[in-house]
């Protein structure tokens, strides 16, 4: 692996944290929307928003040895998830005007977390395959926990293009790293690809084959 200059390491770290915090906020909104729709109280909505926002990142950090996880160590992750939960709880009608708000914010968080997870895995010197898979796991973890907490079948287990979209985003980041492309445009491209795949799959009903007992 080619050594990264100190200034580029600082820039890369700031970029990954920005994507991580942005993903935390939008995933927290998706969790809060699900909580309000299931008629949870304010505490329940905030718990669901925090769980949806941080589960993927905590899993990633534990697996790569970045402990204590950033979502627990850095107050900004908790603040972002609580802010998203309070905003959604108070102004749910405005958020709910979006078509499929849970899916929209989930798709955005999926892409942001996937690229942040892959980038952080590469920063911790994981190989390309492991980094791509860890990026995918970072993306799907929050949505999986959110759905389980409200007794829904997790979206990743349904016939939707979900995990594949996250894997595509993390693969873009890994490919950009191997080709020595600029980190910021590569990460943005990966996140946009994931968001596009998810939203198009939802609108056009793209599905994988479903088990037929």
ABEGO torsion letter per residue (X at the ends): XBBBBAAAAAAAAAAAAAAAAAAAAAAAAAAAAAAAAAGBBAAAAAAAAAAAAAAAAAAAAAAAGBOBBAAAABAAAAAAAAAAAAAAAAAAAAAAABBGAAAAAAAAAAAAAAAAAAAAAAAAGBBAAAAAAAAAAAAAAAAAAAAAAAGBBBAAABABBAAAAAAAAAAAAAAAAAAGBBAAAAAAAAAAAAAAAAAAAAAAGBBBBBBBX
